[in-house]
Every structure is written in structure tokens, then in C-alpha cells.
């Protein structure tokens, strides 16, 4: 269904994994897609996949930790297509897996600069544009780690809780101005990040999948379709909410 026909969508971290799947899904749903990332070869590959799906897109090389890059990304989107209807803030990194007292401060600062500061800056410039239009939708990629804790991942978990704080508070700031802001909270999804997580735990991705109540890992496409829904008018009465897509992992 073309539920986002003629909409302009922006995806950060769109060169692989959940970001790539979401950029493609937004295009299939009818949106013109601008997506960013640091790696140009993967960006061009994603652009080809979006165009193969019959959608229009633009790749912009951008570093989510750099304010001027983020500002320019939003400006380029508006210069090219005239507006910004929906944004999926997906860029983020995962940390080394160590107890808190062994976490290097340099790694902590790097993670926070992208996962929290970068997301804050994305929201800041996206919201400025959406306020000028009188409407817009933002979906932030948090994690089930934004809802619960995990051993050995304190900085990452803290960053994803921060994403939820930004999401909830900003949703209240702008609800009456026609801007909806929500978050997706993926669980164990079949991506490179999960492979790295499993390696750090001296296990396999299948070992992690066995901990999920549904007994399997999720797919990036399942996260992507949830983002499409949240960006659409079908979700017009949803704001400030986390949506766990985790096979039941965080069910109390």
C-alpha cells in the first residue's frame, strides 16, 4: 500500500541493517527517501536497492556526530524536495561489552556523541523544519535496552534510555504543533550488530535467539514496517510511545 505517497522521508544511518531496510520500505510505501551514512559504497548500494523497488532517493554522506553535517542533511532534503514529512533517526553504534568499571571513558564519550548527542541534533533540526510546515513525524530507533538493563552494556543501555527520555519529552513539547514523535525498540534482530554482540558473549546469534520467547530473531524488515506505520496517518493518535518489537523479550 502506498500509505506514504508523495511524502518526503529522511533516514539517518541508512546504509545497512535496519536503516537500509527502512529506507527501502519507506520508498515502497510511496515516499521520496533521503538517507545518510558515512560509507559511500554502502550508500550507493542502498540507493540502487531503493530505485530497484521503484522509488526515488538521494544519498547524502553524513556523520551523525557532527552538527554541521546534520544541519546540512536536513537543508539538503528541503532544498531537493521542498519539505520534510517524516524522519527515522537510526544512526548509532554499539559499545565494547565490559563491566562498567572497565569501560574506557573514550568509548563512553564516543558512544554518547552519536547515540545521544547526534540524535538530539537530528531532532533539533528536523523539528525546526517541521514547525515551519506545521506538521511532521519523527521515529527514533531506541532498543529494548531502552526499556530494560543488560549486564556488560551500561553505556549503551544508558544511551538508549536517553533516547527514550528525548522521545517522550519532545513528544509533549510539540504535540499541539502537529509533530508526532515515537520510538521503536528492537529486540534481537538479525543484523551485524547482533553477530558482534554474540561474539562478545562467546556465543552465537542462535544462542541469543533461544532467549526470545518467540524462539527466533526478528528481521530488519519487521522494524522497517513498524516505522512505516508510525510515519503514516494510520498512527495519527500515537505520540511519545515506545514500541517494543522484540518477540516478547520485555514482557513482564
N, C-alpha and C positions, 0 to 999 in steps of 0.2 A: 504494500500500500504506500502511496506517495503522500504520507502524512506530514512531510516537511517540504512539500513542493514550493519552490521559489524562496525558501528560507536560506539565510547565509549562516553557515556554521563554522566555528573555529575549534580546532583540536590541538592542544599542545602535547608534545611527546607522541606524535602520530606516526613515527617511523617503524614501529614494531609492536608486537604484543597486543594488549588491549587498546592502545591508542590507534594502531593501524586498523584493527577490526572495527573500531568505532568510526573512524574516518570513512571507511568503505560503507558501513551501514547507514551513516547519515546521507551519503551520496545516493545509495539505493532508495532511501526514503524520500528523495527529491531535492535535497539541499545542495547548494553550491558549497564546496568544502575548501577552507583554508586550513592547512595543518603545518605544524612546525616540528623541528627536531635539530639535533646537532650534526647528524650524519647524512651527508648529501647522497651517497649511493643508495642507502635505505630509503631516503626520502623520494628519490626518483622511482624506485621500485614500487613504493606505496602509491605514488601518483599514477603509475601505469595500471595498477590494480583498480584504482578508483575509476579511471577512464574506461577500462575494460568493462566495468559494471554500468557504464552509460552515464556517468556523472561528470560534472565539471569540477576542477580542483586547481589549487595553487599551493605549491610547497614553498615555505619560507624558512631558510636556515636561521635558527634562533636558539639562544642559550637561555633557559628558564631562570637562571640565577642572575641574569644581567638586566637591570631595569630598562636601559635604553633599547635592548633587544625586544623586550616585551612591549614597550610603548610603540616601537616601530612595527611590531607584528600586528597590533590592533589597528594602527594607522594604515598599514598596507591593505588590510582586509577592507576597511572602509573606503580607501581610495579606489580599490578594484571593484567592489560590489555595492558601495553606497551605504551599507549598514551592517549591523552585526545582530543577528536574531538569537543565536544560541552558542554557547561555548562549553566545551568539555576540557576542564583543566586536569590533565592526566600526567604531565611531566613529573617525574620523581625518581629517586634512587633508593636502593636498599643498602643497609649497613653491614659491616662485618658482624658476625654473631659471636658475641663475647659477653660475659657478665659486666654489669655497669662499671665496676671499679677498674676493668681492663680496657674500657672503651677509650681510644685516643681522642683528645679534645679536637684535634684537627678533623677527624672523621665526623664527629658530632657537629661541628660548625658547618662542614660541607653539606651534610645531610639537611640540616635546618635551613641553610641558604637556598636550597632547591625545593624541598618538600613543603616548607612553611613560608619563608620569605618570598620565594618565587611564586607560590600560589597566591599569596596576599597581593603581590604586584599584578598578577594576571587579573584578579578580581577587581582591583582598583581601576585599571584602565578599561576593562570590559564594562564595568558599571558606569563609568563616566560616559561612555558611548551610549549605553542602553538608556541612561537617564535623558540624554538628548533626544532619543527616539520615543521615549515614553513606554518602553516595554523591552523585555528580553528574558532569556533563561540561561542560568549557569548551572552546570553539574560538575561537582568536584569529585575526583577519584580519591577516596579515602582508603579504607581497608577494613576487614573485620577486626584488624588490630587497632582501629579507631574506636572500637566498642568494648574490647576486652584486652587483657595483657598476655604477653608471651615471655618466657624466660630467654635471656640472652639477646634481647632485641630492644632494650629500653629506649635508645634514641629514636629508632624507627617508630615504635609504638607511641612515644611522646609526640612525634611529628604528626602522626595520623590522628591522634586525639586533638591536636591543634587544628587540623583541617576541619574536624567536626565543630570545634568552637567557632572558627571563622564562618563556617557554613550556617550554623544556627543563628548567630548574632547578626550577620549580614542579611539573612533572610528577613529578620524582623525590621532591620533598618529600611528595607526597600520594598516590603510587601505592598504598601499602598501606592508605590510608584510604578507598579506593573512589572516588577522584576522578581522572578521566582528563582530561588537558589536551593538546590538539594545536593545530596551526595550519594554515590554508590559505594558500597562497602564489600568489595570482592573477597571471597574466601580463597581456597586453594584452587587456583586456576592454572591450566596447562600453559605456562609461559616459561621463558628463560629464567625469570626471577625465581620461580618455584624450583627449577632444577638447581639453582645456586643455593637456595635455602636448604634443600635436601642434602646437598653435598656438605654444607656446613654442619649438618646434624648427623653426618656419617650414615646417611640412609639414601633412599631413592624416592623419586616422585610417587611411586606406587605405595611406598610406606606412608607418605603423607596422606595419600588418597584414602588409605584404610582407616584414617582417623575421622573421616567425614561421615555423618550419619547416613547420607545417601549412598555412601560407598564408592564414590568416584570424584575425580577432579571436575571442576567446571571448565567451560570453554570461553575463550575471549569473546566469541560471538554472542554468548549469553549476556555478558556485561554490556556489549555494544547495543543489543536490542533494548536493554533496560534504559540506557542513556537516550536512545531514540524516543522511547515512550515518555521519559521525563521532559524532553525538549518539545514534545507535541502538545496540542490543545487537549488531548485526552488526559493530561496530567495538570490541567489548569488550576485545580484546587489543592495542589500539593506544593508546599514550600517549607524549607527548614528541616527536612527529614533525611535521616539515613535510610538507605535501602540495602539491607544485607542480602547478598547473592552468594551464599556460602554452603549450600547443600544441608542446611540445618546446624552448622557448626556452633553458632552462637545462641541457639535456642536454650532458654533457661529450663 
